[in-house]
């Protein structure tokens, strides 16, 4: 980031390569449309470049960038006035599935989790996606959402509880969401 502040354009390209995937994923789980998530990702990087003087180097760049992207995503959802239907072609990855039967079961399980996630409120989806899909720490999520860690833990706990209810069980929730 410091190199970019000093005029090194390649440094910003490196930041885009490094954070494009996580920023896209964070936006996607809020807006639920690939095209919108791509637009938000691009907007977040443009705003970061435009607002480079607003960045405080005492904090992590990705937290600042994630906050920009999440604000853009939340603004889009709010501006729509309603949440759109889930794109049925989206599937969660099925890690560790070896044979056809295991892949089918993993895909079905992934589909159930995806459908349940999309029924959660935007606030719940944000905290779950930041923790489990972007794999951020509680401290990083707290920084991005501008709340304390206890609030993150509480929101995540409550979101997981609602997710379990939507999945129709309390013990069959996929391991990644425990």
C-alpha angles and dihedrals in degrees: 000000000000090000090054091048087056091054102268103143092186089062090061090048088055090052090051092051092047099046106026095093097047092044091049091049093049091051093044094057089054102042098027095211124102094215092050092046090052091050091049092048091052092045092050092054092045091051091047090053092046093047097043090128090058092059114106108211091207086078131059115271094223092055090054092046093046090052090053091049095046092049089052091048094047090047090053092050091047093047090052088057091215139040117257125232119274118267100243093208094067115101133180114237117264105220119194096016107141112169130039094260093049091047091050092049091046091049091049091048090047090050091052091050092046092050092047092048091053090054091057120095117266090252091055093046091051095054094042093047094047091051102038107025101030089034094219124164122247089254092052092048090048090053093048095047093039094234132112123269093252089059090050091050091048094048091047092049092050093045091051090050091052090046091053090051091050090050089052098237144068100214104037097067110129113265093244091066098051 
